[in-house]
């Protein structure tokens, strides 16, 4: 299951230098809907950084596809709306991980809202 595992790398002075995402899967697991993730990058202009600004995770409505022969992708969340992140750089991701570790209410809300995105959950 896709979740923000602690995958922040740091230099010798403990400054975050990189991070990894565990991406969703298009595979149809029995308890999860297929999902894709789209990234918005800072790019295509002079001196752009090409750093990721945000990502959006979309869920595929498999039941609807099977019953009505319709392809529907629904936005599950984006990192701006869900986490108030302005861009996906190591320092901001470290802050998110620290908040998830220290704020139990935020962790529970985030975990239960975005971790279990099966068709049977609300």
C-alpha positions in Angstrom: 0.0 0.0 0.0 1.2 3.4 -0.9 2.3 5.5 2.1 4.8 8.2 2.8 7.5 6.0 4.3 10.4 7.9 5.8 12.7 8.0 2.9 14.6 11.3 3.4 18.3 11.2 2.9 20.6 13.6 4.8 24.1 14.9 4.6 26.7 14.5 7.3 25.3 17.6 9.1 21.8 16.1 9.0 20.4 18.5 6.4 17.9 16.7 4.1 19.3 16.2 0.6 16.8 13.9 -1.1 13.7 11.9 -0.7 11.7 9.1 -2.3 8.0 8.4 -2.9 6.3 5.1 -2.7 4.0 5.4 -5.8 0.6 4.0 -6.2 -0.1 1.1 -8.5 -2.3 0.4 -11.5 -2.6 -3.2 -10.3 -6.1 -4.1 -9.1 -5.6 -5.4 -5.6 -8.7 -6.6 -3.7 -8.6 -3.8 -1.2 -7.3 -0.9 -3.2 -8.4 0.9 -6.3 -5.9 1.4 -9.2 -4.2 4.7 -9.0 -1.7 7.0 -10.9 0.3 10.0 -9.8 1.0 13.1 -11.9 3.8 15.5 -11.1 3.8 19.2 -11.8 7.4 20.5 -12.4 8.9 24.0 -12.3 10.0 24.0 -15.9 9.9 25.1 -19.5 11.2 28.6 -19.0 14.6 30.2 -18.8 16.4 29.3 -15.5 13.7 26.9 -14.4 14.7 24.4 -11.7 12.6 21.4 -12.9 11.9 20.7 -9.2 8.6 19.0 -8.5 6.0 21.6 -7.3 3.3 19.1 -6.4 1.8 15.8 -7.2 -1.8 14.7 -7.7 -3.0 11.2 -7.1 -5.9 9.9 -9.1 -8.0 6.8 -8.5 -9.6 4.7 -11.1 -13.3 3.7 -10.5 -13.0 0.1 -11.4 -16.6 -0.8 -10.4 -18.0 1.9 -12.6 -15.7 0.8 -15.5 -17.0 -2.8 -15.1 -20.7 -2.0 -14.6 -21.1 1.0 -17.0 -18.1 0.6 -19.3 -16.9 4.1 -18.4 -13.4 5.2 -17.6 -13.4 7.6 -14.7 -10.3 8.9 -12.9 -11.1 10.8 -9.6 -8.7 13.1 -7.9 -7.9 11.6 -4.5 -5.6 14.4 -3.3 -2.8 16.7 -4.2 0.1 17.7 -2.0 -0.8 21.4 -1.9 -4.4 20.8 -0.6 -3.6 17.8 1.6 -0.4 18.9 3.2 0.0 22.6 2.4 3.3 22.0 0.6 4.4 24.6 -1.8 7.0 22.4 -3.4 8.4 18.9 -3.0 11.9 19.5 -1.9 13.8 17.6 0.8 13.5 20.2 3.5 9.7 20.5 3.0 9.3 16.7 2.9 11.4 16.4 6.1 8.9 18.9 7.7 6.0 16.8 6.6 7.5 13.6 8.0 8.2 15.3 11.3 4.6 16.6 11.5 3.3 13.1 10.8 5.5 11.8 13.5 4.6 14.4 16.1 1.0 15.3 15.4 -1.1 12.1 16.0 -4.4 13.7 14.9 -2.8 14.9 11.6 -1.3 11.4 11.1 -4.6 9.7 11.7 -6.5 12.0 9.5 -3.9 11.6 6.7 -3.4 7.9 7.1 -7.1 7.0 7.1 -8.1 9.4 4.4 -5.4 8.7 1.9 -4.1 5.2 2.8 -7.3 3.3 2.4 -8.8 4.3 -0.8 -10.8 1.2 -1.7 -14.3 1.3 -3.1 -15.7 0.3 0.2 -14.2 3.1 2.3 -15.4 6.7 2.7 
